[in-house]
Amino acid sequence: MDTIQNFVSWLNGIVWGVPMIVLILGTGLYLQIRLNWLPLRKIGYGFRMIAKSRKADDMAEGEITPFAALMTALSATIGTGNIAGVATAIALGGPGAVFWMWMTAFVGMATKYAEVVVAVHYRQKDDQGEHVGGPMYAIKNGLGPRWGWLAVAFAIFGGLAGFGIGNMVQSNSIAEAMETAFGLPRWAVGLVLAGLTGAVVLGGIRRIGAVAEKLVPAMAVCYIIAVLIVLALNFSALPGALMTIITSAFTPTAATGGFLGATVMMGIQRGVARGIFSNEAGLGTAGIAQAAGATRDPVYSGMIGMMGTFIDTIVICTMTALAIMVTGVWTSGESGAALSAAAFESAMPGVGKEILALLLAVFAFTTILGWAFYGEKCWEFLFGSKIETPFRVLWTVSVFVGTVVSLDFAWLVADTLNALMAIPNLISLLVLTPVVLMLTREYLAKHRND
């Protein structure tokens, strides 16, 4: 077992090393330049399209509204990465890691836009008549049979990663939070969580979308309000916190208090890795959700899909980071969810950690729902729709298992598989860039006055 763990640790160091950082950031920057910075120029337009997407278009094909598709994608990305992941990035990479999370998001908006465009453009109907898409279908239908092995590789990596990063890691985080904050036994939390999960995922994408479009906006607003209270109570420290984040991005962070110090490269690595873990730009997952959305044009879906990265990282992750910075707990030596809890407890003694525990539980639960759909579509690509019911049952059982077992190794494996998912997706995006550009030009020509 030690040999396997050492091998996975070695592989993780490679796939999350400098080459992967260059590949992910380089692809996003390349797409931003080729698109003439359209994702950044169209942020306001993207928000208007989100508001418009709430209403169903009777002439568009798809199983759920584009808004529900976006909320499904956000349900998968807004999770422990926004609370524990951001805190870990700061604890290990210093405040400068936050800056590099921002940069990952800004270039990642172009990546997310492109992967949604190709996912919707190359989507198809399965044997049940439902729309399916994502990197595996973009590779198969866009790149042709010779690239079929790459589509299979993505589906395998995504199908396996889901059980770790999107399932057991999330349920384990919920159980730990409930046990620490309220003293609830893990097995009891597991039973309730598995029951709730089964009630939703057994209904497929329509039920997942219906829950996500109500739960995700509500939980995001509640979290933002909670953090705004923390910031208001420490308002005088806000300018200094922002300056520390920016200066630390380009200079080493000295050891102070319980913080051991960090180099610039550590800040970049932790910021990029946690940013990707949080918003999943480059992994291709958002395309799987948006392919089920009712739409007449893949660019319309792309405009909506790219906003998930902005909301997840620029809004939610930044809120967490600022709460940690203004309260000064980033130098405490704590890491992960404990560091975020310390920030809330510092601002709201007696109730802070309990509030964060409840928010973390809801965040992680929605991630379980979103990744259930991603994992199902990966396995369906490999084995057909007959896998749906067995997968949903196994997914529900895995939620319970995750609450009662130690997952240090599972986290490491899932983190590695996450990176491996990015490789086939990014290759396909680079090859299909001309298609993205063509579709974008056609859309803009038809909507000059929008």
C-alpha positions as CSV (number, residue, x, y, z in Angstrom):
1,M,0.0,0.0,0.0
2,D,2.9,2.4,0.8
3,T,4.3,1.8,-2.6
4,I,1.0,2.7,-4.3
5,Q,0.6,5.8,-2.1
6,N,4.2,6.9,-2.9
7,F,3.5,6.4,-6.6
8,V,0.3,8.4,-6.6
9,S,2.0,11.1,-4.6
10,W,4.8,11.2,-7.2
11,L,2.3,11.3,-10.0
12,N,0.3,14.1,-8.3
13,G,3.4,16.2,-8.0
14,I,4.0,15.8,-11.7
15,V,0.4,16.4,-13.0
16,W,0.0,19.5,-10.7
17,G,3.6,20.7,-11.4
18,V,4.8,23.5,-13.6
19,P,3.9,21.8,-16.9
20,M,0.2,21.6,-15.9
21,I,0.2,25.2,-14.7
22,V,1.6,26.2,-18.0
23,L,-0.9,24.1,-20.0
24,I,-4.0,25.3,-18.1
25,L,-3.0,29.0,-17.8
26,G,-1.5,28.9,-21.3
27,T,-4.6,27.5,-22.9
28,G,-6.8,30.0,-21.2
29,L,-4.6,32.9,-22.2
30,Y,-4.4,31.6,-25.7
31,L,-8.2,31.4,-26.0
32,Q,-8.6,34.8,-24.4
33,I,-6.3,36.3,-27.0
34,R,-7.9,34.5,-29.9
35,L,-11.3,35.6,-28.7
36,N,-10.0,39.2,-28.4
37,W,-10.7,39.1,-24.6
38,L,-14.5,38.5,-25.3
39,P,-15.2,36.7,-22.0
40,L,-13.9,39.6,-20.0
41,R,-15.6,42.2,-22.3
42,K,-18.9,40.3,-22.1
43,I,-19.2,39.9,-18.3
44,G,-22.1,42.3,-18.1
45,Y,-23.7,40.6,-21.1
46,G,-23.2,37.2,-19.4
47,F,-25.2,38.4,-16.4
48,R,-28.0,39.6,-18.6
49,M,-28.1,36.2,-20.3
50,I,-28.3,34.5,-16.9
51,A,-31.4,36.6,-16.0
52,K,-32.9,35.8,-19.4
53,S,-32.1,32.1,-19.2
54,R,-34.6,31.6,-16.3
55,K,-37.4,31.4,-18.8
56,A,-37.8,28.3,-21.0
57,D,-37.6,28.8,-24.7
58,D,-40.2,26.5,-26.4
59,M,-38.2,26.5,-29.6
60,A,-34.9,25.4,-28.0
61,E,-33.9,21.8,-27.5
62,G,-32.8,20.5,-24.1
63,E,-34.0,18.9,-20.9
64,I,-33.6,21.8,-18.5
65,T,-33.4,25.6,-18.8
66,P,-29.9,27.1,-19.3
67,F,-30.2,28.7,-15.9
68,A,-30.8,25.3,-14.3
69,A,-27.8,24.0,-16.3
70,L,-25.7,26.8,-14.9
71,M,-26.9,26.2,-11.4
72,T,-26.1,22.5,-11.8
73,A,-22.6,23.4,-12.9
74,L,-22.3,25.8,-10.0
75,S,-23.6,23.2,-7.6
76,A,-20.7,21.0,-8.5
77,T,-18.1,23.8,-8.2
78,I,-19.3,25.7,-5.2
79,G,-18.2,23.3,-2.5
80,T,-15.4,22.6,-0.1
81,G,-12.9,24.2,-2.5
82,N,-14.5,27.6,-1.8
83,I,-14.1,27.2,1.9
84,A,-11.5,24.6,2.8
85,G,-9.6,24.9,-0.5
86,V,-9.1,28.6,-0.4
87,A,-8.0,28.4,3.2
88,T,-5.5,25.6,2.3
89,A,-4.1,27.7,-0.5
90,I,-3.4,30.6,1.8
91,A,-2.1,28.4,4.6
92,L,0.5,26.7,2.3
93,G,1.1,29.3,-0.4
94,G,0.6,32.6,1.5
95,P,-1.8,35.4,0.7
96,G,-0.3,35.7,-2.8
97,A,-2.1,32.4,-3.7
98,V,-5.4,34.4,-3.8
99,F,-4.0,36.6,-6.6
100,W,-3.1,33.6,-8.7
101,M,-6.6,32.2,-8.1
102,W,-7.9,35.4,-9.6
103,M,-5.6,35.1,-12.6
104,T,-6.7,31.4,-13.0
105,A,-10.3,32.5,-13.1
106,F,-9.8,35.4,-15.5
107,V,-8.1,33.2,-18.1
108,G,-10.3,30.3,-17.1
109,M,-13.4,32.2,-18.2
110,A,-12.2,31.8,-21.8
111,T,-11.5,28.1,-21.2
112,K,-15.0,27.6,-19.7
113,Y,-16.6,29.5,-22.5
114,A,-14.8,27.4,-25.1
115,E,-15.5,24.0,-23.5
116,V,-19.2,24.8,-23.2
117,V,-19.4,26.0,-26.8
118,V,-17.9,22.8,-28.2
119,A,-19.9,20.6,-25.7
120,V,-23.2,22.1,-26.9
121,H,-22.1,22.2,-30.6
122,Y,-21.1,18.5,-30.6
123,R,-23.8,17.2,-28.3
124,Q,-26.0,14.3,-29.4
125,K,-29.0,12.4,-28.1
126,D,-28.6,9.2,-26.2
127,D,-30.8,6.1,-26.6
128,Q,-33.4,7.6,-24.3
129,G,-33.7,10.7,-26.5
130,E,-31.9,13.0,-24.0
131,H,-29.2,15.5,-24.9
132,V,-25.7,14.5,-23.8
133,G,-22.4,16.3,-24.3
134,G,-19.1,17.3,-22.8
135,P,-15.4,16.7,-23.7
136,M,-15.9,13.1,-24.5
137,Y,-18.5,13.9,-27.2
138,A,-16.7,17.0,-28.4
139,I,-13.6,14.7,-29.0
140,K,-15.6,11.9,-30.6
141,N,-17.8,14.1,-32.8
142,G,-15.4,17.0,-33.3
143,L,-12.0,15.3,-33.7
144,G,-13.1,12.0,-35.2
145,P,-12.6,8.3,-34.6
146,R,-8.8,8.5,-34.5
147,W,-9.1,10.5,-31.3
148,G,-11.6,8.1,-29.7
149,W,-9.0,6.9,-27.2
150,L,-8.8,10.4,-25.8
151,A,-12.5,10.6,-25.3
152,V,-12.4,7.2,-23.5
153,A,-9.6,8.5,-21.3
154,F,-11.5,11.6,-20.2
155,A,-14.6,9.5,-19.4
156,I,-12.6,7.1,-17.3
157,F,-10.8,9.8,-15.4
158,G,-14.0,11.8,-14.9
159,G,-16.0,8.7,-13.9
160,L,-13.5,7.7,-11.3
161,A,-12.6,11.2,-10.0
162,G,-16.3,11.8,-9.3
163,F,-16.5,9.1,-6.6
164,G,-13.6,10.8,-4.8
165,I,-13.6,14.6,-5.3
166,G,-17.3,14.9,-6.1
167,N,-18.7,12.3,-3.6
168,M,-16.8,10.8,-0.7
169,V,-14.5,13.8,-0.1
170,Q,-17.6,16.0,0.1
171,S,-19.6,13.7,2.4
172,N,-16.6,13.3,4.6
173,S,-16.2,17.1,4.9
174,I,-19.9,17.3,5.8
175,A,-19.6,14.6,8.5
176,E,-16.5,16.2,10.0
177,A,-18.1,19.6,10.1
178,M,-21.3,18.3,11.7
179,E,-19.3,16.3,14.3
180,T,-17.0,19.2,15.2
181,A,-19.7,21.9,15.4
182,F,-22.7,20.0,16.7
183,G,-21.3,16.6,18.0
184,L,-23.4,14.6,15.6
185,P,-22.2,11.0,15.0
186,R,-20.8,10.5,11.5
187,W,-23.0,7.4,10.8
188,A,-26.1,9.4,11.5
189,V,-25.0,12.2,9.2
190,G,-24.2,9.6,6.6
191,L,-27.6,8.1,6.7
192,V,-29.4,11.4,6.4
193,L,-27.1,12.6,3.6
194,A,-27.4,9.4,1.6
195,G,-31.2,9.6,1.9
196,L,-31.3,13.2,0.6
197,T,-28.8,12.4,-2.2
198,G,-30.8,9.3,-3.3
199,A,-34.0,11.3,-3.3
200,V,-32.5,13.8,-5.8
201,V,-30.1,11.8,-8.0
202,L,-32.5,9.0,-8.6
203,G,-34.7,11.5,-10.5
204,G,-31.9,12.3,-13.0
205,I,-31.0,15.7,-14.5
206,R,-34.5,17.2,-14.3
207,R,-34.7,16.7,-10.5
208,I,-31.0,17.7,-10.0
209,G,-31.6,20.9,-12.1
210,A,-34.8,21.7,-10.2
211,V,-33.1,21.4,-6.8
212,A,-29.9,23.2,-8.0
213,E,-31.7,26.3,-9.4
214,K,-33.4,26.9,-6.0
215,L,-30.7,25.8,-3.6
216,V,-27.5,27.2,-5.2
217,P,-28.6,30.9,-5.4
218,A,-30.0,30.7,-1.9
219,M,-26.8,29.2,-0.4
220,A,-24.6,31.7,-2.3
221,V,-26.6,34.7,-1.0
222,C,-26.5,33.4,2.6
223,Y,-22.7,32.8,2.4
224,I,-22.1,36.3,0.9
225,I,-24.2,37.9,3.7
226,A,-22.3,36.0,6.4
227,V,-18.9,37.0,5.0
228,L,-20.1,40.7,4.6
229,I,-20.8,40.6,8.3
230,V,-17.3,39.4,9.0
231,L,-15.9,42.1,6.7
232,A,-18.0,44.9,8.2
233,L,-16.7,44.0,11.7
234,N,-13.2,44.2,10.4
235,F,-13.6,46.9,7.8
236,S,-10.5,48.9,8.7
237,A,-8.3,45.8,7.9
238,L,-9.7,45.4,4.4
239,P,-7.3,47.7,2.5
240,G,-4.3,46.2,4.1
241,A,-5.6,42.7,3.3
242,L,-6.0,43.5,-0.4
243,M,-2.5,45.0,-0.5
244,T,-1.0,42.0,1.2
245,I,-2.6,39.7,-1.3
246,I,-1.2,41.7,-4.3
247,T,2.3,42.2,-2.9
248,S,2.6,38.6,-1.8
249,A,1.9,37.4,-5.3
250,F,5.3,38.7,-6.5
251,T,7.4,38.5,-3.3
252,P,8.1,35.6,-0.9
253,T,5.9,35.7,2.2
254,A,7.9,35.7,5.4
255,A,7.2,33.3,8.3
256,T,5.0,35.0,10.9
257,G,3.1,33.5,13.9
258,G,2.1,29.9,12.9
259,F,2.6,30.6,9.2
260,L,5.8,29.0,8.0
261,G,6.4,31.2,5.0
262,A,6.0,30.7,1.3
263,T,7.9,31.3,-1.9
264,V,6.4,32.9,-5.0
265,M,6.3,29.6,-6.8
266,M,4.4,28.0,-3.8
267,G,1.9,30.8,-4.1
268,I,1.4,30.2,-7.8
269,Q,1.1,26.5,-7.5
270,R,-1.3,26.5,-4.6
271,G,-3.4,29.4,-6.1
272,V,-3.7,27.7,-9.6
273,A,-4.4,24.2,-8.2
274,R,-7.0,25.5,-5.7
275,G,-8.5,27.8,-8.3
276,I,-9.0,24.9,-10.8
277,F,-10.3,22.7,-8.0
278,S,-12.8,25.3,-7.1
279,N,-14.1,26.5,-10.6
280,E,-13.1,23.5,-12.7
281,A,-12.1,25.7,-15.7
282,G,-10.2,23.4,-17.9
283,L,-11.7,20.1,-16.6
284,G,-14.6,20.3,-19.1
285,T,-17.3,19.4,-16.6
286,A,-19.4,22.5,-17.1
287,G,-20.0,21.4,-20.7
288,I,-21.6,18.2,-19.5
289,A,-24.2,20.2,-17.6
290,Q,-24.8,22.9,-20.3
291,A,-25.2,20.2,-23.0
292,A,-28.5,19.3,-21.2
293,G,-29.7,22.9,-21.3
294,A,-32.4,24.0,-23.7
295,T,-30.6,26.3,-26.2
296,R,-30.7,27.3,-29.9
297,D,-27.0,28.4,-30.0
298,P,-23.9,27.0,-28.4
299,V,-22.4,30.5,-28.0
300,Y,-25.4,31.6,-25.9
301,S,-24.7,28.6,-23.6
302,G,-21.1,29.5,-23.6
303,M,-21.8,33.1,-22.5
304,I,-23.9,31.7,-19.6
305,G,-21.4,28.9,-18.7
306,M,-18.4,31.1,-18.5
307,M,-20.1,33.2,-15.7
308,G,-19.8,30.1,-13.5
309,T,-16.1,30.7,-13.2
310,F,-16.6,34.4,-12.3
311,I,-19.2,33.7,-9.7
312,D,-17.4,30.7,-8.1
313,T,-13.9,32.2,-7.9
314,I,-14.0,36.0,-8.2
315,V,-17.1,36.2,-6.0
316,I,-17.3,33.3,-3.6
317,C,-13.6,32.3,-3.2
318,T,-12.7,36.0,-2.8
319,M,-15.2,36.4,0.0
320,T,-13.6,33.4,1.9
321,A,-10.1,34.8,1.3
322,L,-10.9,38.3,2.6
323,A,-12.6,36.9,5.7
324,I,-9.5,34.9,6.5
325,M,-7.2,37.9,5.8
326,V,-9.1,40.7,7.6
327,T,-9.5,38.6,10.8
328,G,-5.8,37.9,10.8
329,V,-6.2,34.2,11.4
330,W,-4.1,33.3,8.3
331,T,-1.0,33.5,10.5
332,S,-2.4,31.1,13.1
333,G,-1.0,27.9,11.6
334,E,-4.4,26.4,10.9
335,S,-5.4,25.1,7.5
336,G,-8.4,24.0,5.5
337,A,-11.9,24.3,6.9
338,A,-10.5,24.9,10.4
339,L,-8.8,28.1,9.2
340,S,-12.1,29.4,7.6
341,A,-14.0,28.5,10.8
342,A,-11.4,30.4,12.9
343,A,-12.1,33.5,10.8
344,F,-15.9,33.3,11.3
345,E,-15.5,32.5,15.0
346,S,-13.1,35.5,15.4
347,A,-15.8,37.8,14.0
348,M,-18.8,36.1,15.5
349,P,-17.7,34.4,18.8
350,G,-20.0,31.5,19.9
351,V,-21.8,31.1,16.6
352,G,-19.2,31.6,13.8
353,K,-18.0,28.1,13.5
354,E,-21.5,26.7,13.6
355,I,-22.7,29.0,10.8
356,L,-19.7,28.0,8.7
357,A,-20.3,24.3,9.4
358,L,-23.9,24.6,8.1
359,L,-22.8,26.6,5.0
360,L,-20.1,24.1,4.3
361,A,-22.6,21.2,4.6
362,V,-24.9,22.8,2.0
363,F,-22.0,23.7,-0.3
364,A,-20.7,20.1,-0.2
365,F,-24.1,18.6,-0.6
366,T,-24.8,20.5,-3.8
367,T,-21.3,19.4,-5.1
368,I,-22.4,15.8,-4.6
369,L,-25.5,16.4,-6.7
370,G,-23.7,18.2,-9.5
371,W,-20.9,15.6,-9.7
372,A,-23.5,12.8,-9.7
373,F,-24.6,14.0,-13.1
374,Y,-21.1,14.4,-14.4
375,G,-20.0,11.0,-13.3
376,E,-23.2,9.4,-14.7
377,K,-22.6,10.9,-18.1
378,C,-19.0,9.7,-18.1
379,W,-20.0,6.2,-17.4
380,E,-22.9,6.4,-19.8
381,F,-20.5,7.4,-22.6
382,L,-18.6,4.1,-21.9
383,F,-21.4,1.7,-21.2
384,G,-24.7,3.3,-22.5
385,S,-27.7,4.4,-20.6
386,K,-28.2,1.0,-18.9
387,I,-25.6,2.1,-16.4
388,E,-27.8,4.9,-15.1
389,T,-29.7,3.2,-12.3
390,P,-26.8,1.0,-11.0
391,F,-24.6,4.2,-11.0
392,R,-27.2,6.2,-9.1
393,V,-27.5,3.5,-6.4
394,L,-23.7,3.1,-6.1
395,W,-23.3,6.9,-5.9
396,T,-25.8,7.1,-3.0
397,V,-24.1,4.3,-1.1
398,S,-20.7,5.9,-1.6
399,V,-22.0,9.1,0.1
400,F,-22.6,7.1,3.3
401,V,-19.2,5.3,3.0
402,G,-17.5,8.6,2.6
403,T,-18.8,9.9,6.0
404,V,-17.4,7.0,8.0
405,V,-13.9,6.2,6.5
406,S,-10.6,8.1,6.4
407,L,-10.1,9.6,3.0
408,D,-6.5,11.0,2.9
409,F,-5.5,8.6,0.1
410,A,-8.8,9.0,-1.7
411,W,-8.3,12.8,-1.7
412,L,-4.9,12.3,-3.2
413,V,-6.1,10.0,-5.9
414,A,-9.1,12.2,-6.8
415,D,-6.9,15.3,-7.0
416,T,-4.6,13.4,-9.4
417,L,-7.5,12.2,-11.6
418,N,-8.8,15.8,-11.7
419,A,-5.6,16.9,-13.3
420,L,-5.6,14.0,-15.7
421,M,-9.2,15.0,-16.8
422,A,-7.8,18.4,-17.9
423,I,-5.3,17.0,-20.3
424,P,-7.6,15.5,-22.9
425,N,-10.1,18.4,-22.5
426,L,-7.4,21.0,-23.1
427,I,-6.0,19.1,-26.1
428,S,-9.4,19.1,-27.7
429,L,-10.0,22.8,-27.0
430,L,-6.7,23.7,-28.7
431,V,-7.5,21.6,-31.7
432,L,-11.1,22.9,-31.9
433,T,-10.3,26.6,-31.4
434,P,-11.1,27.4,-35.0
435,V,-14.6,26.0,-34.5
436,V,-15.1,28.1,-31.4
437,L,-14.0,31.2,-33.2
438,M,-16.3,30.5,-36.2
439,L,-19.3,30.0,-34.0
440,T,-18.5,33.1,-32.0
441,R,-18.2,35.3,-35.1
442,E,-21.5,34.0,-36.4
443,Y,-23.3,34.6,-33.1
444,L,-21.9,38.1,-32.7
445,A,-22.9,39.0,-36.3
446,K,-26.5,38.0,-35.5
447,H,-26.6,39.8,-32.2
448,R,-24.8,43.1,-33.0
449,N,-27.3,45.2,-31.0
450,D,-27.5,43.0,-27.9
